[in-house]
Amino acid sequence: MSLTRLVEEMQRQYRQAKAEEHTRLQEIATITTIEFAEEAAGALDPRKHAYSFGAYLRLLSDLKTLLSAGMPQEMALDSVQTGLDAEKILSIWRMKR
């Protein structure tokens, strides 16, 4: 693969990942508020943590799952940062209710 094609592919992947981030944040804002979605994006920002952008997208997806299940916003945001997957978090949360 030529260097030009490599750069083009990396740019395509970057645009795709940013579009996915935007979609997930919009979905979270629809469930909660724009302010909470922005708070979540800031709290989970991969530049502040030792995980990849892909892991960040998974955390946003898990956050959406927790919120959709009715978990309170701040609890959901704290919970996704534990590293457990959404289903495990939900099973623990439901047992404690």
Backbone hydrogen bonds in HBPLUS format (Angstrom, degrees):
<---DONOR---> <-ACCEPTOR-->    atom                        ^
c    i                          cat <-CA-CA->   ^        H-A-AA   ^      H-
h    n   atom  resd res      DA  || num        DHA   H-A  angle D-A-AA Bond
n    s   type  num  typ     dist DA aas  dist angle  dist       angle   num
A0006-LEU N   A0002-SER O   2.94 MM   4  6.20 155.1  2.01 150.9 158.7     1
A0007-VAL N   A0003-LEU O   2.93 MM   4  6.17 161.2  1.97 151.4 155.4     2
A0008-GLU N   A0004-THR O   2.92 MM   4  6.15 161.2  1.96 149.6 155.4     3
A0009-GLU N   A0005-ARG O   2.88 MM   4  6.03 157.3  1.93 147.0 152.9     4
A0010-MET N   A0006-LEU O   2.95 MM   4  6.19 156.5  2.00 148.0 154.6     5
A0011-GLN N   A0007-VAL O   2.91 MM   4  6.14 155.7  1.97 150.5 157.2     6
A0012-ARG N   A0008-GLU O   2.91 MM   4  6.14 153.4  1.98 145.7 153.2     7
A0013-GLN N   A0009-GLU O   2.95 MM   4  6.17 161.1  1.98 150.1 154.6     8
A0014-TYR N   A0010-MET O   2.95 MM   4  6.13 152.5  2.03 143.4 151.1     9
A0015-ARG N   A0011-GLN O   2.95 MM   4  6.20 166.1  1.97 152.2 155.1    10
A0016-GLN N   A0012-ARG O   2.96 MM   4  6.14 157.3  2.01 147.9 154.7    11
A0017-ALA N   A0013-GLN O   2.93 MM   4  6.10 158.4  1.97 146.9 152.5    12
A0018-LYS N   A0014-TYR O   2.93 MM   4  6.17 160.8  1.97 154.4 159.6    13
A0019-ALA N   A0015-ARG O   2.94 MM   4  6.11 152.0  2.02 144.5 152.2    14
A0020-GLU N   A0016-GLN O   2.98 MM   4  6.21 151.8  2.06 144.6 152.4    15
A0021-GLU N   A0017-ALA O   2.91 MM   4  6.19 154.5  1.97 146.3 153.5    16
A0022-HIS N   A0018-LYS O   2.94 MM   4  6.17 162.3  1.97 147.1 151.6    17
A0023-THR N   A0019-ALA O   2.97 MM   4  6.20 159.4  2.01 147.5 152.7    18
A0024-ARG N   A0020-GLU O   2.98 MM   4  6.20 166.7  1.99 153.2 156.4    19
A0025-LEU N   A0021-GLU O   2.92 MM   4  6.13 161.3  1.95 155.9 161.2    20
A0026-GLN N   A0022-HIS O   2.94 MM   4  6.12 151.0  2.02 145.6 153.8    21
A0027-GLU N   A0023-THR O   2.95 MM   4  6.23 154.2  2.01 149.2 156.3    22
A0028-ILE N   A0024-ARG O   2.98 MM   4  6.25 154.9  2.05 146.4 152.9    23
A0029-ALA N   A0025-LEU O   2.90 MM   4  6.08 156.4  1.95 144.9 151.7    24
A0030-THR N   A0026-GLN O   2.92 MM   4  6.15 143.2  2.05 143.6 153.5    25
A0031-ILE N   A0027-GLU O   3.20 MM   4  6.50 147.5  2.31 141.9 149.4    26
A0032-THR N   A0028-ILE O   2.87 MM   4  6.05 152.9  1.95 149.9 158.5    27
A0037-ALA N   A0033-THR O   3.07 MM   4  6.36 161.5  2.11 148.5 153.5    28
A0038-GLU N   A0034-ILE O   2.94 MM   4  6.22 155.8  2.00 151.9 158.3    29
A0039-GLU N   A0035-GLU O   2.90 MM   4  6.16 152.3  1.98 143.8 152.2    30
A0040-ALA N   A0036-PHE O   2.81 MM   4  6.06 161.2  1.84 155.4 159.9    31
A0041-ALA N   A0037-ALA O   2.95 MM   4  6.16 158.5  1.99 145.3 151.2    32
A0042-GLY N   A0038-GLU O   3.00 MM   4  6.21 155.5  2.06 146.1 152.3    33
A0043-ALA N   A0039-GLU O   2.87 MM   4  6.10 161.5  1.91 152.9 158.3    34
A0044-LEU N   A0040-ALA O   2.91 MM   4  5.95 154.5  1.97 151.7 157.7    35
A0048-LYS N   A0045-ASP O   2.96 MM   3  5.66 160.5  2.00 121.1 127.3    36
A0049-HIS N   A0046-PRO O   3.32 MM   3  5.00 151.9  2.41  93.0 101.0    37
A0056-TYR N   A0052-SER O   3.04 MM   4  6.38 151.5  2.13 142.9 151.0    38
A0057-LEU N   A0053-PHE O   2.95 MM   4  6.29 152.2  2.03 148.3 155.0    39
A0058-ARG N   A0054-GLY O   3.06 MM   4  6.38 149.4  2.15 142.1 150.3    40
A0059-LEU N   A0055-ALA O   2.90 MM   4  6.23 151.3  1.98 147.8 156.0    41
A0060-LEU N   A0056-TYR O   2.95 MM   4  6.29 155.4  2.01 149.9 156.5    42
A0061-SER N   A0057-LEU O   2.97 MM   4  6.21 154.0  2.03 143.7 151.0    43
A0062-ASP N   A0058-ARG O   2.84 MM   4  6.11 158.9  1.89 150.2 155.9    44
A0063-LEU N   A0059-LEU O   2.79 MM   4  6.00 154.4  1.86 147.5 155.2    45
A0064-LYS N   A0060-LEU O   2.96 MM   4  6.22 157.4  2.02 147.1 152.4    46
A0065-THR N   A0061-SER O   3.03 MM   4  6.34 154.4  2.09 145.4 152.5    47
A0066-LEU N   A0062-ASP O   2.92 MM   4  6.24 160.3  1.96 154.4 158.8    48
A0067-LEU N   A0063-LEU O   2.94 MM   4  6.14 166.1  1.96 155.1 159.0    49
A0068-SER N   A0064-LYS O   2.86 MM   4  5.97 157.5  1.91 148.9 155.5    50
A0069-ALA N   A0065-THR O   3.10 MM   4  6.29 134.5  2.31 138.8 150.1    51
A0069-ALA N   A0066-LEU O   3.16 MM   3  5.15 131.1  2.42  93.9 106.9    52
A0071-MET N   A0066-LEU O   3.16 MM   5  5.64 157.3  2.21 156.3 149.3    53
A0070-GLY N   A0067-LEU O   2.97 MM   3  5.19 158.8  2.02 107.1 113.7    54
A0076-ALA N   A0072-PRO O   2.87 MM   4  6.05 156.7  1.92 158.4 166.1    55
A0077-LEU N   A0073-GLN O   2.92 MM   4  6.20 161.4  1.95 156.3 161.3    56
A0078-ASP N   A0074-GLU O   2.95 MM   4  6.10 162.6  1.98 146.6 151.4    57
A0079-SER N   A0075-MET O   2.83 MM   4  5.90 155.8  1.89 144.6 152.3    58
A0080-VAL N   A0076-ALA O   3.03 MM   4  6.24 158.4  2.08 153.9 156.7    59
A0081-GLN N   A0078-ASP O   3.21 MM   3  5.47 136.4  2.41 101.3 113.0    60
A0082-THR N   A0079-SER O   3.05 MM   3  5.50 166.4  2.07 115.7 119.2    61
A0089-ILE N   A0085-ASP O   3.06 MM   4  6.36 165.2  2.08 158.1 162.8    62
A0090-LEU N   A0086-ALA O   2.85 MM   4  6.05 162.5  1.88 153.7 158.5    63
A0091-SER N   A0087-GLU O   2.95 MM   4  6.15 154.8  2.02 144.5 151.2    64
A0092-ILE N   A0088-LYS O   3.06 MM   4  6.32 159.5  2.10 151.6 156.4    65
A0093-TRP N   A0089-ILE O   2.88 MM   4  6.07 165.7  1.90 153.6 158.2    66
A0094-ARG N   A0090-LEU O   2.85 MM   4  5.95 160.5  1.89 151.0 155.8    67
A0095-MET N   A0091-SER O   3.14 MM   4  6.25 148.3  2.24 138.8 146.5    68
A0096-LYS N   A0092-ILE O   3.19 MM   4  6.44 145.2  2.32 146.6 155.4    69
